[in-house]
């Protein structure tokens, strides 16, 4: 390897070492200071380069990729506010322990703190949200410099196994492959840029093996699985007869798990009959208030590598390798399964009885329509709740969401990144405000194959379920926030296929037809916010009334 100037030398070493560490995809937004890295990446045949129009979309693309990929994606930005626009994605990656490597270009030391244009303090701009940070000075052709660069790449990729890592690289002009770019002259870089001769990473990091213990479980033990739960632990729990409540977007709601807990536990009669003696929490659940209230009343063990204790009441935190059953309460488990079977039947009957499109049915039917081995990206606020509260158990479906920090930003880019990282059919279920928050994500290149099911209730539907709805004077203005956007016209202006679904029985067919096409397709379903609240309450009331009668007889 050789280079016509120091900045290109640094870029070539960093890009080469990233590839040697298993990185196969890089997403960037256009910029000048990052030019050497961007041009080097685009010329690297072992690397796929994706281009977003803005840094926020690029960041969430990398998050979506990291949630389904085995290795992180790299997101590359230029200097200044471009870096600051990555903060929402970094926050999500931090909270959800998603692997992402951020590389930001920066001005050299002599330009910092000078008031120079597009120069801000980028040092530790993401604070403690990253697992690793290094500020890398501009290349100086010093002895041993390239090996130091390679070592930093290895450190960053290793750290990114459990969340975001950040490398801030300073570059002097020229930023293109020339010693004289017409504005600035720099001598060719003379140092040895070579990596390991056999193509390996500069420093290989091997995962340490460990044998986790078996957790003894008996009596009335309830297992609750949220995002990040180990599917193998869930399957093993089902096999030995444990009761498992699996959140809809956990990727663990398979046959044998409980899908109707939100409705069942809203009843004092049923929550009393189904009350466990202890709970074991896998992953990070948190969508159902009735379920959270139940967990607050019993001893709780949290299983997983991170810290998860929203109620501040966890008795233990540990990692386990399996279960050791000890005199489980089989009659109590049978009560849960009886309640689940009846509640599931009632939910489906009520949903199928409505002649118009309603949001709970949309969520249920989207999950059912997904092909085996597909990935469903679920938007925050109401879509992810409707998936949890109304979708039925099934196998062969993966999920991604921005539920680490639960923001509505960056959703389209998240779904696009998941499509690139998984190589599988991807559908996104998203509300209209979240969709509008990231329309730039529709312009990512290369264009992914992606279907977006757009639930358009003309505003922020979740606020209708909150106490703010009891204050109607300014509700629509500051909470409902209707946009009145013509999504068909918007889609056409962006060159995206759009279809409007008018009847509930048309949705699954529309999704399957869209999945058969290449590129991005939008399937829009229009709903009413006020009616949606009524439907939710009606379903829960019918479920609890019918199932309570079984336990009272």
N, C-alpha and C positions, 0 to 999 in steps of 0.2 A: 504493500500500500504506500502511496505517496500523495502529496498534496501541494497545490500551488500557493497556498497561504495557510496561516495558523488556524483560522476559523474553519476552513474546509477540512483541515486535518482533524480537528476535534470532532466535527460532525461525522466524518467517516469512521472514526474509532467508536464513537457512541452508537451509531446505527449498526455497525458490524457486531459489536458486543451484545446489543439487544437481541439480534437475530440468533447469536450463539447461545443466548439464554432462553431460547424457545419462543421469543416474540415473533408473531406472524402478521399482526395487524397494527396499523398506526393510523390515527385519525387526527386531522389538523384543520385549523382555520387559517385562511391566508394572512400573511404578515411578512414584514421585511426583515426584522432582526432575527427571525427564525429561518431565514432563507437558506442558509447553508445546510441546516438539518433537513428542511423540506425537500430541497433538490437532491440531496444524497439519498433520502428515503425513497423518493420517486424513482430513482435510478437503480434501486436495490431489487434484483429479481426475486429474492427470497421473502420479500415483504409486500403485503397488500396495503396500499395507501388509500384512505377514505377522506373525502374533503367535505367539511361542513361550512356553512356560511358564517356561523358565529360560534364563539367559544363555549357558550352554555350548551348548545346542542352537541358540540363535539364532546364535552365532558360527559353528558348523559349517554351519548352513544357508547363511550368507553365503559361506563357503568353497566349498561345493558349487556355489552360483550362480556364483561367480567363476571356477571351473575350466571352466565351459562357456560363460559369457556373454562378450559383447564389451566390457562395461563392468562395474565392480564393483557389488556390492550394498552398501548401507549397513546396518550393525548398530548399533542404538541401545540404550544401557543407562542406567539410573539410577546413582546414586552408590554408593560403598561396595564391599562384596564383589561386587556385581553386575559391576563392571568387572574385578575379579580373575578372575572365572569365564570371561572371554574369553581368558585366556592360552593354553590349549591350542590354540584355533583360530588365534590370532595366530601361535603358533609354527609351525603347519602352513602357514599362508599365507606366512610368511617363508621357510620352507625350500623350499616348492614354487613360490615367486614368483607367488602367486595374488592377483589384485586384490581388495582388501577395504578399505572405509572404515569405521573405528570412530569413532562419536561417543558420548562418555560425558558425562553430566550431572554437575556437581559443585557443591559448596557455594561461596558467594562467599568472598572473601578474609578477611572478618572472622570467618568460622566455622571457618577452617582452623587446625589446631594448637591447637584449643580443647578437645578432648575431646568435642565435640558429637556426638550420636548419628549414626550412619551417615556419619561423616566420616573418611575415610582419605586418605593422601597419594597422589593419583592422577597426580602429575606424572611423566611418563616411566615409568609403571608397567610398560610393555612393553619398556623399555630400548632396546637397539639393534636390536630385531626389527622395528621399523617404519621405513618409508622416510621418513616425515615426521611430526613432532609439533608441535602448537601448543596452548598453554594460553591460553584466551580468557577474559579477565576478564568479570565480569557487566556487562551493558549499563548505560551511564551517560548515554545521550543526548548524547554528545559529537559535535562536528562531524567529519564524515568517517568516523564509526564504521561505518556500514553498508557502505561501500565496502571497508573493511578486512576485514569479515566475508566479503564476496563473494570477495575476493582469496584469503583463506585456503582457502575451498572449492575454488577453482580449483587452488591449489597441492596440496591433499590429493588431489584426483582425478587430477592429473597424476602425482604420486608413486606413487599406487596402481596404476599400470599394471604395476609390477614387484613388487608385494607390498603388505602392509598399511600403511595410514596412520591416524593417530590425532589426532582433534580433541577436546580436553577443554574443555567449555563450562560456565562458572559461571553459575548462575541464582539470582536473588533472588525471593522471593515478592512478589506473587502469581504463580502458575504456570499460572493459567487466564485466559481472555480477559475480565478484569474489572479495574477500577481498585481495587475493594474486594471481596475474596473472603470477607469475614466475619471474617478473621483479620489480614489485612495490607492496607494501602492504599499504592498507588503512583501517581504521576502518569502520564497518558498519554504515550506516546513521540511527540515532535514532529519528530524528524529525518526526512529523506527516505529512505524505504526502497526506492525504485525501483531496478530493475536496468536493463540496456541496453534502450532503447526497442524494438529490433527482436527481442527475445527471445533474443539470443545470450548466451553465457556472458560474465561480466565480463572475463575474460582468456582469449582463445582460444589454445590450445597446439597447434601443428602438429608432427606427427612429422617429424623430419629424414630426408630420403631418403639412401640410400647404395648404392653398388654394391659388393657383396662379391666377392672374388676367387674364382677356380676353384681347387680343390685338386687337384694332380696326384697320381694314384694309379696304382700299377702293381704287378706281381709278385703276391705273396700278401697282399693287403690285405683285412682283415676289418672290416666295418662292424657296430657294435653299437648298436641303437636302444632307448632306454628312454623313460620318460615325458618329455614335453617335446621329443622329437625332431620335426624338421620332416618331415611326410609327403612333401612335394615332394622333399626330398633323398633320402628312402628310395626313392621311385618312380624317381627318376633313377638311383640306384645300381643298382637291379635292371635297369633298361633297358640299362646299359652292361656288365652282367655281373659286378658286384661281389657278393661273398657278404655277405648281411645277416642277422645274428641279431637278431630283433625280440622284445623282451619282450612277454608276453601282454597286458599292460594299457597298452602304449605307444601304442595306436591306430595302430600301423604294421605289425602282423603281417598283412600282406596276402599273397596268393599270390605265390610267388617268394622269400619270406623263409624263414629257418630257424626252426622252432618246437621242435626237439628237442635243442638244444645242451646243455641241462642233463644229459640222459641220456648223450649221446654223449661229452661231455668228462669224465665220471666215469671213463672207461676210459683207462688209460695208452696202450694201443695206438692208440685212436682219437684221443686228444688229440695224440699224436705225429704221426699221419698228417695231421691237420687243422690243425696249428699254423701260424698266419700269421707273416709277417715283421713286420707292423705292424698296429695296430688304430686305427680311427677311431671315437670314441664320440660318439653323438648323444644329447642329453638326459641323463637320470640313471638308468641301469640299476643293478641291485644285488641281484637276487633269487637268483641262482644262484652258489653257492660255486665249483663247477667252472669256470664262465665267469670269475669274478673271478680265480681262480688262473691261468687262461690269460692274462688281460690283464696280470697282474703280471710275466709273462715276456717281453713284447714291447714295443717302442716304441709309445707311445700318444699320439694326437692327440685332444684334446677339442674338440668343436665346439658352440658355444652362447654365449649372452650372460652366463651366470653362471659361478661357480667350482665345478668338480666334479672332485675328484681324491682319492677315498677312499684309494687306495693310495699316495698321495704320490709317484707316479712318472710323471705326465704330462710328456711332452717339450714339447708345445706346446698352447696354447689359442687358439682363433680362431673367427671367424664366416666362413662361406663362402657363396657363391651357387650352387655346383654342383661338378661333378666334371670333371677332365680326365684321361681314361684314358691310360695309358702302358705298353703291353706287359703286360697282365694275364696271370696264370698261369691259363689256361683249364682245364688238366687238374686243377689243385688245386680250382678252383671246381666242376668236375664231380664230384669226390670228395665235396665237401660236399653237393651235391644228391642224389647216390646214397645217401649215409648218411641224409639227411633223409627221402627217399622210403621207404626200408626201415624206419627207426625209426618214422615216422608210421604205417605200416601195422601194425607190431607193437603199438604203443601202442593203436590203435583195436581191434585184435582182442582184446587182453587185457582192455581195459576192457569190451568187449561180452560177454565170457565170464562175468563175475560175475553171479550171479542176484540178488544183494542190492544195496542202495544203498551205494555207496562214494564217498568224497569226490572223487577224481580224475575219475570219470565225471560227477559232478554239475557240476564246473567246466567240463569239456569240453562237456557238453550244454547248460548255460546259455548259453555263448557261441554255440553253434550255433543255439539257439532264438530268439535276439534278432532282432527285425525290422530290416530295413535302415534306416539312419539313427537307430537307437535308441542309447541310452547305457547302459552297464553300469557301475554303481558297485561297486567291489570292495573288500571288507574287508581289513584288514591281517592279519598272521599267516598262517594256512594258506590262506584263500580266494585271496589274490592270488598266492601261490606255486603253487597248483594250477592257476590260470588260465595262469600262465606255463609250467608244466611239462607241461601236458596238452592245452591248447586248440589247435585247428587254425587255420591261416591262413584269413582271410576278409576280405571288404570290407564297407564300409558300417556300421561300428560304432565309436562313440566310447567312451571310458573316463574315469572319475574315480576317485580313490582318495585316501586320506590318507597317501600314501607319502612326503610331504616329511619328516615326522618319524615316520611309521609307528605312530602311536598307534591304539588300538582305540576311542577315545572319539569321540562325535559322529557315528557313521556314518549312522544313520537320518536325522539332520538334513542331513548332507552330501548324501545321495541325494535328499531332498526339495528342497533348494536346487537341485540339478542339474535336477530335474524342472521347477522354475519357470524356471530360467535358459535351458534348452534348448528347452522347448516340445515335446519329443520323447518317445517311450516310454522310460521309465527302469525298469530292474530293478536291484536291489541283491543282491549275493551276500555273505552275512554269517554269521559264526559266532555261537554262542549267547551267549558272554560279551560280545562286542562289541554284540550286540543288546540285552542287558540293561543295558549301560552307557548306553544312550540311548533308553530306552523313552519318555521325554518327547517325543522327536522325532516319535512317532506322533500327538501331539496338536497339531501345528502347524496354524494356521488362516490362510488357507483350506487345506482338505485337498488335498494333491497327488494326482495319479494316479500310483501307485507300486506296484510289485510287489517284495516282499522274499523272496528265496529264503534260508531260514534253515537252515543246516547245524548240526544239533543233535547234538553228540557229548558233551554233558553235561560241559563243562569246557574247559580250555585245551589244544587238540589239539597246538599247536606244541611244547609242552614235551616231548612224547613223542619228538620227534626230537632233542632236545638232551641233553648229558651229564647233566643233572639226572635223567633217567629211569633212570640206572644206580644211583641211590640211593633205593630204594623205600620206606624206612622212613617218611618223611614226604612222599613225592612227591605223593600225592593231596591231602593237607591243604594244602600251601603252593604247589603248582604246578598239579596237575590241577584243583583247586577246583570239584568238581561242584556244580551248583546245584539239580538235581532239580526245575526249574520246569516246570509244565504250561503250555506256550506256547499251547495251544488255549484254556485257561481265561483266561490273561492277555489274549489277543487279544479274546475276547468281552467281558471287563470294560472294555476300551478302545474297544469298538465297531468292531473291525477284523475283516475277513473272514479266516478261517484255513482252510487245507486241509492235510492230512497226506498225503504221497506215500509209498506203501508199496513200489512196485516201480520199478526204474530206468527202465523204458520208459514210465512215466506222467509223468515230470517235464516233458518238453518240452510235452506237451499241457496240463498244468496251468498252465504259464507262459503259454502262448498264451491260454488261457481267462481267466486273471487279468488279462492285458493288455487284454482286451476289456471289462473292467468299469471303472467309475469309482471313485475313492477309493483307499485303501491295502489291499492284499491280502498275506497272508503264506502262502507255500508252504513248509511245513516238511519237511525230509528228515532222518531220524534215522540216525546212523552210530555206529561204535564206534571209539574212539581207538586202542586197541591193534591192532585189525585194520587200521586205516588205515596204520600204520607198516609192517606186513607187506606191504600192497598196493603202497605206494610202492617198497619195496625189490625186490619181485618184478618190477615193471614195468621198473625200471632194469636189473636183471640180465638179463632176457630181451632187452631192446633191445641192450645192449652185447654179449651173447653172439652174437646173430644178426648184428649189423653187423660185429663184429670178424672173423667168418668170411669176410665179403666182402673185407676188406682183407688177409687172410692168404692167400687163394687166388691 
